[in-house]
Amino acid sequence: MVSPFIKWVGGKGRILSQMRDYYPCKFDNYYEPFLGGGAVFFDLYSQGKLSNKIYLNDLNKRLISVYKWIRDNPEELIKKTNVFLSYYKKLLNDKTGDFYYRKRDIFNNSEEESIKTATLFLFLNKTAYNGVYRENGFGEYNVPHGRHKNTPLLDNENINNISDILKKVKLSSISYEKIIIKAKKHDFVYFDPPYSSKKNKINFTKYLSRDFNDFNQKELSAICDKLTDKGVYVMLSNSDTPLVRKLYSGKRYRIHEIQAARAVNCKAIGRGRITELIITNY
């Protein structure tokens, strides 16, 4: 068994028990164009459903670099990250914020694919506010300190198991349209894009310095149509909005409702159970 090594807003770890009902029973190659924390990929692998080629992608180059370092040199990444986390845990509460913001500045000025950046990515993910990854208009990571009292070290066994799995995977950081070009009949594509948002509602769709807006949602639905025409199994997660329901209504798709927990909100009143959609073409 393996599990995600990072916290990720919109991660599917808490709703996998509901999502499993909608996986295709059997398929050939697997594509995940919006990888994020990879909960669905790890779940499919743990269930023995991934026996052919696997293509994992995310436009966030820093994130994919972490996956590559785990694949190629997990021992060094674990060692360096745990040094930061161990030091952080020993600091007095009023010192942790300063340490966090210094490391955040270094992270924003480091080469995207360096071991330093990968190490700081993991450190910041463990100590930032609620595991949020967000960039400003300049592409700088700008999530505030999370003031965590208990920050666990990296799980050596899980990271090393993930390393072995990733050696069988094709990793990339390109636009999602490009990664699924080769998908063919009986392949499986799982889309977990930045969610569609209702007007005047606070949301966390801006993972990168560029937005994923209504136009992009429409583009994605058109791509799903093309994949459907090719006989590719498509599964998509999204929020329950009028736009999403309109884009995927009709005989080509099935819209399934699941209940998810909303945890990322600065006010407790904004948290709780919400309806999300799982959309399939099979």
Secondary structure, 3 states (H helix, E strand, C coil): CCCCCCCCCCCCHHHHHHHHHHCCCCCCCEEECCCCCCHHHHHHHHCCCCCCCEEEECCCHHHHHHHHHHHHCHHHHHHHHHHHHHHHHHCCHHHHHHHHHHHHHHHHCCCCCCHHHHHHHHHHHHHEHHHCCCECCCCCECCCECCCCCCCCCCHHHHHHHHHHHCCCEEECCCHHHHCCCCCCCCEEEECCCCCCCCCCCCCCCCCCCCCCHHHHHHHHHHHHHHHHCCCEEEEEEECCHHHHHHCCCCCCEEEEEEEEECCCCCHHHCEEEEEEEEECC
